[in-house]
Amino acid sequence: QLNMAKKKEAFLKEFKEGPLQFKPTYKFDLDSEVYDTSEKKRKPAWTDRILWKVKNHSEVESKEGESPEEENPISVTLYEYVSHMSYGISDHKPVTATFKLEMKPLVSDPLVVLNPEGEWSAEHDVLIHYSTVQEFPSSAWDWIGLFQVTFRHVKDYVTYAWVEDDEISSSRDSKQVYMSASEIPRMGGEFLLCYYSNNLQSIVGISEPFQV
């Protein structure tokens, strides 16, 4: 029924689905893996499905008649498409899909370039040198965080410095910010510096890995 609808309905035609390599997920007797034993004896069906579609730039900008340089900034790869037969509270079995998303960068050059200065340790205050592109929308709420190289979220910082409150020198082309020795982890290891932009709500610059 879904495949027939995809051929007829324009809005469904561009949606994709992985191969159905699991048993029909409907209709089951509750708390069991037995298909409907009621008087209706409904025919098993793949009722629960996951479809996906990547909206490209041409769909968004076609109203303005513009031709985008990159039509598909996001690529999607389906890793797993399965049902979960162990759940029995419904006459359906739940279905999940796992995807890998790859997004092309919106800019070719980083908005902020930053580097640790000198040797970093918990024995003395340390310095960070950074520079921004000319049109960068900086904010007093921007900060630079010290992260382990294995960090997974912007909140995983070990410590951070406010780019304005902790600034010690500034010129047209570059600025310096300090971090207190008391904030530097004594156990050492491999770390990164990341610049967080409050206006853009994202990390906009990452240093090369370095040792503490």
C-alpha positions in Angstrom: 0.0 0.0 0.0 2.8 2.4 0.9 4.8 1.6 -2.3 1.6 2.2 -4.4 1.1 5.5 -2.6 4.7 6.6 -3.3 4.0 6.1 -7.0 0.9 8.2 -7.0 1.5 10.9 -4.4 4.0 13.5 -5.4 5.0 14.4 -1.9 6.0 10.8 -1.2 8.0 10.1 -4.3 11.4 11.5 -3.0 11.2 9.7 0.3 13.5 6.7 0.7 13.2 3.6 2.8 15.6 0.8 3.8 14.9 -2.9 2.9 12.3 -4.6 4.9 14.4 -7.4 6.4 12.2 -7.9 9.4 8.9 -9.7 9.9 5.6 -7.8 9.6 5.1 -5.7 12.7 1.3 -5.8 13.0 -1.0 -7.3 14.3 0.2 -9.2 17.4 -1.6 -10.5 20.4 -0.6 -8.5 23.4 2.5 -9.5 25.2 3.4 -12.1 22.6 5.1 -12.7 19.2 1.9 -14.4 17.9 0.0 -12.8 15.1 -3.7 -12.0 15.7 -5.7 -14.9 17.0 -8.9 -13.0 17.5 -12.0 -13.6 15.4 -10.8 -11.0 12.9 -7.5 -12.8 12.3 -6.0 -9.7 10.7 -3.4 -10.4 8.1 0.2 -9.5 9.2 1.5 -6.3 7.7 4.5 -4.0 7.7 2.5 -1.2 9.1 5.3 0.6 11.0 7.8 2.2 8.7 10.5 4.8 8.6 11.0 7.0 5.5 13.5 9.8 5.1 14.2 12.6 2.7 17.0 15.2 2.5 15.7 18.6 1.6 18.3 20.3 -0.7 19.1 24.0 -1.3 17.3 24.0 -4.6 13.9 23.3 -2.9 14.5 26.1 -0.4 15.8 28.7 -2.8 13.7 27.9 -5.9 11.2 30.6 -5.0 14.0 33.2 -5.5 15.2 31.7 -8.7 18.7 31.1 -7.4 20.9 28.3 -8.4 22.9 27.0 -5.3 26.5 25.9 -5.6 25.9 22.8 -3.4 22.6 21.1 -3.9 23.2 18.3 -1.4 25.1 19.6 1.7 24.0 16.6 3.7 24.4 12.9 2.8 22.5 10.2 4.7 23.5 6.6 5.1 21.2 4.0 6.6 23.1 1.8 9.0 20.3 -0.3 10.5 16.5 -0.7 10.0 15.0 -3.2 12.5 12.0 -4.1 14.5 12.0 -4.9 18.2 10.0 -8.1 18.9 10.6 -8.1 22.7 8.0 -5.3 23.2 4.5 -6.6 23.9 2.4 -3.7 25.3 0.9 -3.0 21.9 -0.4 -5.0 19.0 2.4 -3.3 17.0 6.1 -4.0 17.3 8.3 -0.8 17.4 10.7 -0.1 14.5 13.9 1.9 14.7 16.5 3.1 12.1 20.0 4.3 12.7 21.5 6.8 10.2 24.9 8.4 9.6 24.8 12.0 8.6 27.6 13.8 6.8 27.4 17.6 6.5 29.6 19.6 4.2 31.0 22.8 5.9 29.1 26.0 5.2 32.4 27.9 5.2 35.8 26.9 3.8 37.9 28.8 6.3 37.4 28.9 10.1 35.8 32.0 11.6 38.3 31.9 14.5 41.9 30.6 14.5 43.3 29.9 18.0 46.4 28.4 19.5 47.9 27.7 22.9 51.0 29.8 23.7 54.0 28.2 25.2 54.1 25.1 27.5 50.8 24.4 29.2 50.8 23.0 32.8 49.0 23.5 36.1 52.2 25.2 37.5 51.5 28.6 35.9 48.8 30.7 34.2 48.6 30.0 30.5 47.9 32.1 27.4 45.6 31.6 24.3 46.2 33.5 21.1 43.3 33.9 18.7 42.3 35.9 15.6 38.9 36.2 13.8 37.8 37.0 10.3 37.0 40.7 9.8 33.2 40.2 9.6 33.0 37.9 12.6 30.0 38.8 14.9 31.7 38.7 18.2 29.9 39.0 21.6 30.9 39.7 25.2 29.4 36.3 25.9 31.8 34.4 23.7 34.2 32.0 25.5 37.1 29.7 24.8 36.9 26.3 26.3 39.6 23.7 27.1 38.4 20.2 26.0 39.8 16.8 25.9 40.3 15.6 22.4 37.6 13.0 22.9 34.9 15.5 23.8 31.4 15.0 22.2 29.4 18.0 23.3 30.0 21.7 23.8 29.3 21.3 27.5 32.2 18.8 27.9 34.7 21.5 28.6 37.3 21.1 31.4 37.4 24.9 31.9 36.8 28.1 29.9 37.8 31.7 29.6 35.6 34.7 28.6 37.1 36.3 25.6 36.5 39.8 27.0 36.7 39.4 30.8 39.9 37.4 30.6 41.6 39.3 27.7 45.1 40.6 28.4 46.1 42.1 25.1 44.4 43.1 21.9 45.4 44.4 18.4 43.7 44.7 15.1 44.8 41.3 14.0 45.0 39.2 17.2 44.1 38.9 20.9 45.4 37.1 23.9 43.3 35.6 26.7 44.6 33.9 29.9 43.5 30.9 31.9 44.4 30.5 35.5 46.8 27.8 36.5 44.2 26.6 39.1 41.9 25.7 36.3 44.4 23.5 34.3 44.0 19.8 34.9 47.0 18.4 36.8 46.6 14.9 35.3 47.6 16.3 31.9 46.9 14.7 28.5 45.9 15.8 25.0 43.6 18.7 24.7 41.9 21.1 22.3 40.9 24.8 22.5 37.4 25.6 21.1 35.9 29.1 20.5 32.2 29.2 21.2 30.2 32.0 19.6 27.1 33.2 21.5 25.6 34.9 18.5 26.0 31.8 16.3 25.3 29.3 19.1 28.1 27.0 18.0 31.8 26.3 18.1 33.4 28.3 15.3 37.1 27.6 15.8 39.1 24.6 17.1 42.9 24.5 17.7 45.2 21.7 16.8 45.6 19.1 19.6 48.3 19.9 22.2 49.7 18.4 25.4 49.1 19.7 28.9 
